[in-house]
Amino acid sequence: MAEAVTVLGQGPAGLDFYRLRQDRAGLQRMLSARLADRPDLRYVAVRDRFGALVAAVPANPKSIAPGLFNLKVALMAAGVPQGEVQVGVSAEAIDSDIESLRRALRFKVVLVAILGICLLGVGLGYSLYLGRKNRALEQARQASERRAYRVNLGSGLAHEIRNPLNSMNMNLQMLEEELQGVPGLEGGEHVEMLRSMQGEIKRIKNLVDAFLEYSRPAYPHFEVKDLNEVLNGLARFLQADFRQSDVDLALDLEPLLPSVEIDEGQLRQALLNIIGNARQVVPRGGSVRLASRAGVGGEVVIEVADTGPGIAAETLDKIFEPFFSKRAGGTGLGLAIARQMVDNHRGRIEVESTVGKGTTFRIRLPRRQPPSADVAQVR
């Protein structure tokens, strides 16, 4: 406002108050316009350097009620005070402005605090996400190292054990043939001993083959299949073996079961291992039931229930561990391989057992696999 007055009254030698008095109407209009833009300003007065009133809005400042802050701004020309502009500011308006500033400041402080908390939460969440991702990557790396170790170990075992076993088996067969031609030794104790040794060699060979299958599993290749058709075919394949063992193999398949994406070869192998274990422990006259149904969560469920001796509670949690077996001659890898292949399908396998009544294995499989599911989920 002081600058506007200075410009309005500027003369060659400084401020020309005579000119201001001559242009009092223009000065009044300028001052009124400035007050109209600032409702907190109650009056403005312009005085020359002698204190004489040049112009004022309103015209009589003395009529303004008390309670105003009086501000004075010097009018300068060439660095020399020439007069002053007096402004009366409402104390209430100042208090209102201060309160408005306080509210705005409080709002900004609260907003900044909320934004800070949000950023802190986002940072914490991102840190947790990175931590989980790092742990997942580390687990994947360790799993990859374990797979490579098992593959290398399995290959080494195959090379170091299979060749000597084959040579031993051939030598035993030749020895048996020679003994058969010796009078008095045909079918004797020596021949039985040789056949027993051949049986042990075969058992060791089967153990090596099972270990190789566990340590070097094939990647699954998923196709949409009719699960009941797969189970029917598996039952037909096993019927002769079950009849010879005098064990009943019963089917209980839910009709109109939805199709499911599976690797048929791996799923058949997993079921063969489970059903084969069941047939070996079920006594003559017992039964094994193979069932299918739709699960409440949208998955499909396969059940293998037997009437065998059951599994003791203290060993129930160990049956899927590699090389754990309570059966004489067992490799302890059948159920471990079965669980591995169910894991490859992103499913899960459950077991319930009652000693003296039987055991039920339950396999839950998702109906569909994600697009990138042709990757082995090996533990």
C-alpha positions as CSV (number, residue, x, y, z in Angstrom):
1,M,0.0,0.0,0.0
2,A,2.9,2.3,0.8
3,E,4.5,1.5,-2.5
4,A,1.2,2.4,-4.3
5,V,1.0,5.8,-2.5
6,T,4.7,6.4,-3.4
7,V,4.1,5.6,-7.1
8,L,1.0,7.8,-7.1
9,G,2.8,10.8,-5.6
10,Q,6.2,10.4,-7.2
11,G,7.8,13.6,-8.4
12,P,11.2,14.6,-9.8
13,A,12.5,15.6,-6.4
14,G,10.8,12.9,-4.3
15,L,7.2,12.6,-3.0
16,D,5.0,15.4,-4.2
17,F,2.3,15.8,-1.5
18,Y,0.9,18.8,-3.4
19,R,0.3,16.4,-6.3
20,L,-1.3,13.9,-3.9
21,R,-3.6,16.5,-2.5
22,Q,-4.6,17.5,-6.1
23,D,-5.3,13.9,-6.9
24,R,-7.0,13.3,-3.6
25,A,-9.9,11.5,-5.4
26,G,-7.6,9.0,-7.0
27,L,-5.8,8.5,-3.7
28,Q,-9.1,7.9,-2.0
29,R,-10.2,5.4,-4.6
30,M,-6.9,3.5,-4.3
31,L,-7.1,3.4,-0.5
32,S,-10.8,2.3,-0.6
33,A,-9.9,-0.5,-3.1
34,R,-7.2,-1.7,-0.9
35,L,-9.5,-1.8,2.2
36,A,-12.2,-3.6,0.2
37,D,-9.7,-6.4,-0.5
38,R,-8.8,-6.7,3.2
39,P,-11.7,-6.8,5.5
40,D,-9.3,-7.0,8.5
41,L,-8.1,-3.4,7.7
42,R,-10.4,-0.9,9.4
43,Y,-8.8,2.4,8.2
44,V,-5.9,3.8,6.2
45,A,-4.4,7.3,6.6
46,V,-1.7,9.0,4.6
47,R,0.3,11.7,6.3
48,D,3.1,13.9,5.0
49,R,6.4,14.3,6.8
50,F,5.0,17.1,8.9
51,G,2.1,14.9,10.2
52,A,-0.6,16.6,8.2
53,L,-3.3,14.3,7.0
54,V,-3.3,14.0,3.2
55,A,-6.0,11.3,2.8
56,A,-7.8,8.8,4.9
57,V,-10.4,6.0,4.5
58,P,-12.8,6.5,6.2
59,A,-12.4,10.2,6.1
60,N,-12.3,10.6,9.9
61,P,-10.0,7.9,11.4
62,K,-10.8,9.3,14.9
63,S,-14.3,7.9,14.6
64,I,-12.9,4.4,14.5
65,A,-13.6,2.4,17.6
66,P,-10.7,1.4,19.9
67,G,-9.3,-2.1,19.9
68,L,-7.2,-1.7,16.7
69,F,-3.5,-2.4,16.1
70,N,-2.0,0.8,14.6
71,L,0.7,0.0,12.1
72,K,2.9,2.7,10.5
73,V,4.9,2.3,7.3
74,A,7.3,5.0,6.2
75,L,7.0,6.6,2.7
76,M,10.5,6.7,1.3
77,A,12.0,8.7,-1.6
78,A,15.7,8.5,-2.4
79,G,16.2,6.8,0.9
80,V,14.7,9.7,2.9
81,P,11.5,9.4,4.9
82,Q,8.8,11.6,3.3
83,G,5.8,10.7,5.3
84,E,3.9,7.6,6.5
85,V,1.0,5.4,5.9
86,Q,-1.0,4.5,9.0
87,V,-3.1,1.3,9.0
88,G,-5.6,0.2,11.6
89,V,-5.9,-3.6,11.9
90,S,-8.8,-5.3,13.8
91,A,-7.5,-7.3,16.8
92,E,-10.4,-9.7,16.3
93,A,-9.4,-10.2,12.7
94,I,-5.8,-10.8,13.8
95,D,-6.9,-13.3,16.4
96,S,-9.1,-15.0,13.8
97,D,-6.3,-15.2,11.3
98,I,-4.0,-16.6,14.0
99,E,-6.6,-19.2,15.0
100,S,-7.0,-20.1,11.3
101,L,-3.3,-20.4,11.0
102,R,-3.2,-22.6,14.1
103,R,-6.0,-24.8,12.7
104,A,-4.2,-25.1,9.4
105,L,-1.0,-25.9,11.2
106,R,-2.7,-28.5,13.3
107,F,-4.2,-30.0,10.2
108,K,-0.9,-30.1,8.4
109,V,0.8,-31.7,11.5
110,V,-1.9,-34.3,11.8
111,L,-1.8,-35.0,8.0
112,V,2.0,-35.2,8.1
113,A,1.8,-37.6,11.1
114,I,-0.8,-39.8,9.3
115,L,1.3,-39.8,6.1
116,G,4.4,-40.7,8.2
117,I,2.6,-43.5,9.9
118,C,1.3,-44.7,6.5
119,L,4.7,-44.6,5.0
120,L,6.1,-46.3,8.0
121,G,3.5,-49.1,7.7
122,V,4.2,-49.4,3.9
123,G,7.9,-49.6,4.6
124,L,7.4,-52.2,7.3
125,G,5.1,-54.2,5.1
126,Y,7.6,-54.0,2.2
127,S,10.4,-55.0,4.6
128,L,8.4,-58.0,5.7
129,Y,7.6,-58.9,2.1
130,L,11.3,-58.7,1.2
131,G,12.1,-60.8,4.2
132,R,9.6,-63.5,3.1
133,K,10.8,-63.3,-0.4
134,N,14.4,-63.7,0.7
135,R,13.4,-66.7,2.8
136,A,11.5,-68.2,-0.1
137,L,14.5,-67.7,-2.4
138,E,16.8,-69.2,0.2
139,Q,14.5,-72.2,0.7
140,A,14.4,-72.6,-3.1
141,R,18.1,-72.5,-3.3
142,Q,18.5,-75.0,-0.5
143,A,15.9,-77.3,-2.1
144,S,17.8,-77.0,-5.4
145,E,21.0,-77.9,-3.7
146,R,19.3,-80.9,-2.0
147,R,17.9,-82.1,-5.3
148,A,21.3,-81.8,-7.0
149,Y,22.9,-83.7,-4.0
150,R,20.3,-86.4,-4.2
151,V,20.7,-86.8,-8.0
152,N,24.5,-86.9,-7.7
153,L,24.3,-89.4,-4.8
154,G,21.8,-91.5,-6.6
155,S,23.8,-91.6,-9.8
156,G,26.9,-92.5,-7.8
157,L,25.1,-95.3,-5.9
158,A,23.7,-96.7,-9.2
159,H,27.1,-96.9,-10.7
160,E,28.9,-98.2,-7.7
161,I,26.2,-100.8,-6.7
162,R,24.4,-101.9,-9.8
163,N,27.4,-103.2,-11.7
164,P,28.8,-105.4,-8.8
165,L,25.3,-106.7,-8.1
166,N,24.8,-107.7,-11.8
167,S,28.2,-109.5,-11.7
168,M,27.3,-111.2,-8.5
169,N,23.9,-112.3,-9.8
170,M,25.4,-113.7,-13.0
171,N,28.1,-115.6,-11.0
172,L,25.5,-117.0,-8.7
173,Q,23.4,-118.2,-11.6
174,M,26.4,-119.8,-13.2
175,L,27.3,-121.5,-9.9
176,E,23.7,-122.7,-9.5
177,E,23.8,-124.3,-13.0
178,E,27.1,-126.0,-12.2
179,L,25.8,-127.4,-8.9
180,Q,22.7,-128.7,-10.6
181,G,25.0,-130.9,-12.8
182,V,26.9,-132.3,-9.8
183,P,25.4,-135.6,-8.6
184,G,24.0,-135.5,-5.1
185,L,23.8,-131.7,-5.0
186,E,20.7,-131.1,-7.1
187,G,18.1,-129.2,-5.1
188,G,20.1,-129.5,-2.0
189,E,20.9,-127.0,0.7
190,H,23.6,-125.3,-1.4
191,V,21.1,-124.5,-4.1
192,E,18.7,-123.0,-1.6
193,M,21.5,-120.9,-0.2
194,L,22.3,-119.6,-3.7
195,R,18.7,-118.7,-4.4
196,S,18.5,-116.9,-1.0
197,M,21.6,-114.9,-2.0
198,Q,20.0,-114.1,-5.4
199,G,16.9,-112.9,-3.6
200,E,18.9,-110.5,-1.4
201,I,20.7,-109.2,-4.4
202,K,17.4,-108.5,-6.1
203,R,16.2,-106.8,-2.9
204,I,19.2,-104.5,-2.9
205,K,18.7,-103.8,-6.6
206,N,15.1,-102.8,-5.9
207,L,16.2,-100.6,-3.0
208,V,18.7,-98.8,-5.3
209,D,16.0,-98.3,-8.0
210,A,13.6,-96.9,-5.4
211,F,16.2,-94.5,-4.1
212,L,17.0,-93.3,-7.6
213,E,13.3,-92.7,-8.2
214,Y,13.1,-90.7,-5.0
215,S,16.2,-88.7,-5.5
216,R,15.6,-88.0,-9.2
217,P,11.9,-87.5,-9.7
218,A,10.5,-86.7,-13.2
219,Y,8.9,-83.3,-13.7
220,P,5.1,-83.6,-13.9
221,H,3.3,-83.0,-17.2
222,F,-0.4,-82.2,-16.5
223,E,-3.3,-83.1,-18.6
224,V,-7.1,-83.0,-18.1
225,K,-8.2,-86.5,-17.2
226,D,-11.3,-88.3,-16.0
227,L,-10.1,-89.4,-12.6
228,N,-12.7,-92.3,-12.3
229,E,-11.4,-93.7,-15.6
230,V,-7.8,-93.6,-14.3
231,L,-8.9,-95.3,-11.0
232,N,-10.9,-98.0,-12.9
233,G,-7.8,-98.8,-15.1
234,L,-5.6,-99.0,-12.0
235,A,-8.1,-101.4,-10.3
236,R,-8.2,-103.7,-13.4
237,F,-4.4,-103.8,-13.4
238,L,-4.3,-104.8,-9.7
239,Q,-7.2,-107.3,-9.6
240,A,-5.1,-110.4,-10.5
241,D,-2.5,-109.6,-7.8
242,F,-5.3,-109.0,-5.2
243,R,-7.1,-112.3,-6.1
244,Q,-3.9,-114.2,-5.7
245,S,-3.5,-112.7,-2.2
246,D,-7.1,-113.4,-1.4
247,V,-7.7,-109.7,-0.6
248,D,-10.8,-107.9,-2.0
249,L,-10.2,-104.6,-4.0
250,A,-13.4,-102.6,-4.0
251,L,-14.2,-99.5,-6.0
252,D,-16.4,-96.7,-4.6
253,L,-16.3,-93.9,-7.2
254,E,-18.5,-90.9,-7.1
255,P,-20.4,-90.5,-10.4
256,L,-20.2,-87.3,-12.4
257,L,-16.9,-86.4,-10.7
258,P,-15.4,-83.3,-12.3
259,S,-12.3,-83.7,-14.5
260,V,-8.9,-82.9,-13.0
261,E,-5.5,-81.9,-14.3
262,I,-3.0,-84.6,-13.3
263,D,0.2,-86.3,-14.4
264,E,-1.4,-89.7,-14.8
265,G,1.9,-91.6,-14.6
266,Q,3.0,-90.0,-11.3
267,L,-0.5,-90.3,-9.8
268,R,-0.7,-94.0,-10.7
269,Q,2.7,-94.6,-9.2
270,A,1.8,-92.8,-6.0
271,L,-1.4,-94.9,-5.7
272,L,0.4,-98.1,-6.6
273,N,2.8,-97.5,-3.7
274,I,0.0,-96.9,-1.2
275,I,-2.3,-99.7,-2.5
276,G,0.7,-102.1,-2.7
277,N,1.6,-101.4,1.0
278,A,-2.1,-102.0,1.9
279,R,-2.2,-105.3,0.1
280,Q,0.9,-106.5,1.8
281,V,-0.4,-105.8,5.3
282,V,-4.0,-106.8,4.9
283,P,-4.6,-110.4,6.0
284,R,-6.3,-112.9,3.7
285,G,-10.0,-112.3,3.5
286,G,-9.5,-108.6,4.2
287,S,-10.3,-105.7,1.8
288,V,-8.9,-102.5,0.3
289,R,-11.4,-99.8,-0.8
290,L,-10.4,-97.3,-3.5
291,A,-12.8,-94.3,-3.5
292,S,-13.2,-90.9,-5.2
293,R,-15.3,-87.9,-4.3
294,A,-15.5,-84.2,-4.7
295,G,-14.2,-82.2,-1.7
296,V,-16.0,-79.4,0.0
297,G,-13.2,-76.9,-1.0
298,G,-13.6,-77.7,-4.7
299,E,-10.8,-80.2,-4.8
300,V,-11.0,-83.9,-5.7
301,V,-10.3,-86.6,-3.0
302,I,-9.0,-90.1,-3.5
303,E,-9.2,-92.5,-0.5
304,V,-7.4,-95.8,0.0
305,A,-8.8,-97.6,3.0
306,D,-7.8,-101.0,4.2
307,T,-8.8,-103.4,7.0
308,G,-5.2,-104.2,8.0
309,P,-3.6,-104.0,11.4
310,G,-3.4,-100.3,11.5
311,I,-0.4,-98.0,12.4
312,A,0.6,-97.2,15.9
313,A,0.2,-93.5,16.8
314,E,3.9,-93.1,17.7
315,T,4.9,-94.1,14.2
316,L,2.2,-92.4,12.2
317,D,4.2,-89.2,11.8
318,K,7.2,-91.1,10.5
319,I,5.7,-93.2,7.7
320,F,6.5,-90.7,5.0
321,E,10.1,-90.3,6.0
322,P,12.6,-91.9,3.6
323,F,13.9,-95.4,4.6
324,F,11.4,-95.7,7.5
325,S,9.7,-99.1,7.3
326,K,8.2,-101.5,9.9
327,R,7.7,-104.2,7.3
328,A,10.5,-106.8,6.8
329,G,12.0,-106.4,3.4
330,G,10.5,-103.0,2.8
331,T,12.7,-100.2,1.4
332,G,10.9,-97.4,3.3
333,L,10.7,-95.3,0.2
334,G,7.3,-96.2,-1.2
335,L,5.3,-93.7,0.8
336,A,8.0,-91.0,0.6
337,I,7.8,-91.3,-3.2
338,A,4.0,-91.2,-3.0
339,R,4.0,-88.0,-1.0
340,Q,6.6,-86.4,-3.3
341,M,4.4,-87.1,-6.3
342,V,1.3,-85.7,-4.6
343,D,3.3,-82.6,-3.7
344,N,4.2,-82.3,-7.4
345,H,0.4,-82.0,-8.0
346,R,0.2,-79.2,-5.3
347,G,-1.9,-81.5,-3.3
348,R,-1.6,-83.0,0.1
349,I,-1.8,-86.5,1.6
350,E,-3.4,-87.3,4.9
351,V,-3.5,-90.6,6.9
352,E,-5.9,-91.8,9.6
353,S,-5.3,-95.2,11.3
354,T,-6.7,-97.2,14.2
355,V,-4.7,-100.1,15.5
356,G,-6.6,-103.4,14.9
357,K,-9.1,-101.8,12.5
358,G,-7.2,-100.4,9.5
359,T,-5.7,-97.3,7.8
360,T,-7.1,-94.7,5.4
361,F,-4.9,-92.6,3.1
362,R,-6.6,-89.6,1.7
363,I,-5.1,-87.6,-1.2
364,R,-6.5,-84.1,-1.9
365,L,-5.8,-82.7,-5.4
366,P,-6.7,-79.3,-6.9
367,R,-8.9,-79.6,-10.0
368,R,-6.7,-77.2,-12.0
369,Q,-3.0,-76.4,-11.9
370,P,-1.6,-72.9,-12.4
371,P,-0.1,-72.2,-15.9
372,S,3.5,-72.7,-14.6
373,A,2.7,-75.9,-12.8
374,D,4.8,-78.2,-15.1
375,V,7.6,-77.8,-12.6
376,A,8.4,-80.4,-10.0
377,Q,7.6,-79.4,-6.5
378,V,10.3,-81.5,-4.9
379,R,11.0,-81.1,-1.2
